[in-house]
Amino acid sequence: MILEALNYAATWPLTSADHRPFIRSSVNLWARANRCRAAWAEHERRTKAAILEAAQACRQRRTVVVLGSGLLRDVPVTELSRLFDTVVLVDLVHLASVRSWLTVKRLKNIRLIERDLSGLEALLAGQPLEPLAFLRQVPYLDLVVSANLLSQIGIGMSRRLEGHAEEEALIRQAIAAHVEGLAQVSAETCLVTDVSCTVNDRSGAVQETVDLMHGVDTGAARERWDWPVVPFGEESRDYQIVHHVIAH
């Protein structure tokens, strides 16, 4: 708890006022990732491999943008820094722990952008929904990575829209807009996302299944794997929550 409080306090002055409410959830994720290090290791390895495969396919390697860079546990940022002239990391919050790690590694071609990628404000204001339109302004863009972000857009919006009459429709629009935005980018793209999750008991029986894409088609997957986001013992001895991930 002390480390979490320190990370929260150090991140607060580094974060814009609009995004400070999201620091707590980022710190909670950081703490869970540390506790579940072993259970998450294979997912993080496979995500990094998918991103590097996309990077190797680029004819030019000038600028790469990582959407949902998060804790950098699933992003091969050191390798990307060596491969590309500029690496742009985009997320709602960049924790102080992440910033410190980048400083220690002396990765001088890293740029941090704080941005809400959901498009929720535009949706509620009745404006055109183009959450990835800013990518058109990125010079020399050769690769865009969406790293385990898409399902989080839906989860985050669900919390913020709780009780809203059009909650489901708005979430579906936001997820579809992200997928469409990637399709329109004039650069290589890599999408890694968990598309569904199941709650399993000790016998392996599925107690519940949730569509994290809310019916949106994300396209054909090159790879699929399971990610035990909540392993046995994290919330209960009796069940685990497994997310099913695709990459393409």
Disulfide bonds with the S-S distance in Angstrom:
none
